[in-house]
C-alpha cells in the first residue's frame, strides 16, 4: 500500500490472526495523512456486524462493513456505497481537481 496507489481495500477481520494481519493493515490505513486516507475506500468484512451499518463502520474507521453472509452481493453493495462516497466528496474532489474513485 505504501509503494503503489490503492483505491479500495477490502479487509476480512479474520485475516492472518497469528500475525495480527487485520490489525496491521488497519493501523497502516489509519496512520495515512487525511488527504491520502480520503482517497482510499476501506471495506471491512465481518461475521458479526450488519452490512452497511454506518454507526459500526464509523466506530471501526472504515467506509462500510459487509457481513460474510452478504458476500454474494458484494459487487452491488460496493457499487452503491462507492456511488454515495463519491457523491459526498463530489464538490471537494472538484475543488481539488481530483477524479472520483
CORZI-V221863 format. One record per pair of residues at least 24 apart in sequence whose C-alpha atoms are under 10 Angstrom apart, sorted by the first residue. I is the first residue (numbers start at 1). GAP is how many residues later the second one is. Records with the same first field share a line. If there is no record, write none. Layout:
I = GAP, GAP
//
This chain:
1 = 24, 27, 28
2 = 26, 27, 30
5 = 31, 34, 35
6 = 30, 33, 34, 35
7 = 30, 31, 32, 33, 34, 35, 94
8 = 31, 32, 33, 34, 35, 70, 74, 93
9 = 31, 32, 33, 34, 35, 53, 54
10 = 31, 32, 33, 34, 35, 52, 54, 55, 56
11 = 31, 32, 33, 34, 35, 51, 54, 55
12 = 31, 32, 33, 34, 35, 53, 54, 55, 56
13 = 31, 32, 33, 34
14 = 31, 32, 33
15 = 30
26 = 34, 35, 36
29 = 32, 33
30 = 31, 32
38 = 25, 47, 51, 55, 63
39 = 50, 54, 59, 60, 61, 62
40 = 61
41 = 37, 40, 41, 44, 60
43 = 35, 38
44 = 24
45 = 24, 25, 26
46 = 24
51 = 26
52 = 25, 26, 29
//
